[in-house]
Amino acid sequence: MREKFESDLICPIEKSKFIKINKNYFISKKHKYPIISGIPCLYVDGKLNSNNKKTQFVKKFYMKNPFPNYNEFDNVKIFCEKAKKGVFVKLLSEQIGTQKKILEIGCGTGQLSNYLSATTFSNKIYATDISLNSLKLANKFKNLNNLIDVNFFQMNLFHPCFRKNSMDIVISNGVLHHTYNPFKAFQEITSLVKPDGYIIISLYNYLGRLITKFNKLLYKMFGEKGLLFDTYIKNKISKEKKKSMDARPI
């Protein structure tokens, strides 16, 4: 594992290279970060101030409700067939090229990064999230399907664990608006892109979320019966994935 990403990683507090990486810890001069269930936990809270309350709320929510989860019957073939039906992920896979360093920030349960690992060649893919439970699901799917080009890390995007100007592509899909300061979050993640690299940002549109808001209201009022008009939930999905969709944030 070490030779795959050592040169790109830094201590999120000291902003210097790690002096030692073993199977249990990432170690810098003054700090030690555990590896839990195969996930390097390089998350730091920073100052415990009022701004951090929103970070803690989001972290707690996604620890309880890993999103969007996987179907228990998913394998890499079924997963990729479903994923490529989306225009965004299909075009991204086709146009990303090779020999790129790609970083997804706020990967959730890792669908996009695992898809890119399965459908692109010879790229180095990093995926980070605030929720360790979400990352465990991402890593489980990766390992079950022998996806070797992707690695998952727990990280606070306000305290990145990657060198500045180190990535060819940085992706943040539906994340920044959940932070206490979206502009500051944007500044942090754009600093990680090479001068000639690309950054892909996606934010939720208020009008586009009206249907989700309506379905969530019906679910609160009537339970599962209230999801009668939710076409996605009505599809063939596993119990755990359905649970994560029921809890999806507005």
Backbone hydrogen bonds, N-H to C=O, Kabsch-Sander energy under -0.5 kcal/mol:
donor,donor_aa,acceptor,acceptor_aa,energy
4,K,1,M,-1.3
5,F,1,M,-0.8
5,F,2,R,-0.9
6,E,2,R,-2.1
8,D,5,F,-1.3
9,L,5,F,-1.0
9,L,6,E,-0.6
10,I,161,C,-2.1
11,C,16,S,-3.0
15,K,11,C,-2.5
19,I,27,I,-1.7
20,K,27,I,-1.8
22,N,25,Y,-2.5
26,F,33,Y,-2.6
27,I,20,K,-3.1
28,S,31,H,-3.0
33,Y,26,F,-3.0
35,I,24,N,-2.2
36,I,34,P,-0.6
36,I,39,I,-2.5
37,S,35,I,-0.5
39,I,36,I,-2.0
41,C,34,P,-2.8
42,L,40,P,-1.3
42,L,154,Q,-1.5
49,N,47,K,-2.0
52,N,49,N,-0.9
53,K,50,S,-1.3
54,K,51,N,-0.7
55,T,51,N,-0.7
56,Q,52,N,-2.5
57,F,53,K,-2.2
58,V,54,K,-2.6
59,K,55,T,-2.5
60,K,56,Q,-2.5
61,F,57,F,-2.4
62,Y,58,V,-2.3
63,M,59,K,-1.7
64,K,60,K,-1.6
65,N,61,F,-2.1
74,D,71,N,-1.9
79,F,75,N,-3.0
80,C,76,V,-2.3
81,E,77,K,-2.2
82,K,78,I,-2.1
83,A,79,F,-2.5
84,K,80,C,-2.4
85,K,82,K,-1.2
86,G,83,A,-1.9
90,K,86,G,-2.0
91,L,87,V,-2.5
92,L,88,F,-2.4
93,S,89,V,-2.3
94,E,90,K,-2.0
95,Q,91,L,-2.2
96,I,92,L,-1.3
99,Q,121,F,-0.6
99,Q,122,S,-1.2
102,I,100,K,-0.6
102,I,124,K,-2.9
103,L,169,I,-2.7
104,E,126,Y,-2.7
105,I,103,L,-0.6
105,I,171,I,-3.0
106,G,104,E,-0.5
106,G,128,T,-1.6
107,C,128,T,-2.9
109,T,67,F,-0.9
110,G,107,C,-1.9
114,N,110,G,-2.6
115,Y,111,Q,-2.2
116,L,112,L,-2.6
117,S,113,S,-2.1
118,A,114,N,-1.9
119,T,115,Y,-1.6
120,T,116,L,-1.5
124,K,100,K,-3.0
125,I,123,N,-0.7
125,I,149,D,-2.8
126,Y,102,I,-3.4
126,Y,124,K,-0.5
127,A,151,N,-2.2
128,T,104,E,-2.8
129,D,153,F,-1.5
132,L,130,I,-0.6
135,L,131,S,-1.8
136,K,132,L,-2.1
137,L,133,N,-1.4
138,A,134,S,-2.0
139,N,135,L,-2.9
140,K,136,K,-2.2
141,F,137,L,-2.1
142,K,138,A,-2.1
143,N,139,N,-2.6
144,L,140,K,-2.5
145,N,141,F,-1.5
146,N,143,N,-1.0
147,L,142,K,-2.3
148,I,146,N,-0.8
151,N,125,I,-2.0
153,F,127,A,-2.4
154,Q,40,P,-2.3
155,M,129,D,-2.0
155,M,153,F,-0.5
156,N,159,H,-0.5
157,L,155,M,-0.6
159,H,156,N,-2.6
163,R,8,D,-2.2
165,N,191,S,-2.1
166,S,163,R,-0.9
166,S,192,L,-1.3
167,M,192,L,-2.6
168,D,101,K,-1.7
169,I,101,K,-1.9
170,V,198,Y,-2.1
171,I,103,L,-3.1
172,S,200,I,-2.8
174,G,172,S,-0.7
174,G,202,S,-2.7
175,V,202,S,-0.7
178,H,175,V,-2.4
179,T,176,L,-1.7
185,A,181,N,-2.4
186,F,182,P,-2.4
187,Q,183,F,-2.3
188,E,184,K,-2.2
189,I,185,A,-2.2
190,T,186,F,-2.3
191,S,187,Q,-1.2
192,L,189,I,-1.1
193,V,190,T,-1.3
194,K,167,M,-3.2
197,G,194,K,-2.3
198,Y,168,D,-2.7
200,I,170,V,-3.0
201,I,199,I,-0.5
202,S,172,S,-2.4
209,R,205,N,-1.1
209,R,206,Y,-0.9
210,L,207,L,-1.4
213,K,209,R,-2.6
214,F,210,L,-2.5
215,N,211,I,-2.7
216,K,212,T,-2.4
217,L,213,K,-2.1
218,L,214,F,-2.2
219,Y,215,N,-2.1
220,K,216,K,-2.1
221,M,217,L,-1.8
222,F,218,L,-3.0
223,G,219,Y,-2.2
225,K,222,F,-1.0
226,G,223,G,-1.6
227,L,224,E,-1.8
228,L,225,K,-1.1
230,D,227,L,-1.6
231,T,229,F,-1.1
234,K,230,D,-1.7
235,N,231,T,-0.5
235,N,232,Y,-1.3
237,I,235,N,-1.2
242,K,238,S,-2.5
243,K,239,K,-2.2
244,S,240,E,-1.8
245,M,241,K,-2.0
246,D,242,K,-2.4
247,A,243,K,-1.5
248,R,245,M,-1.0
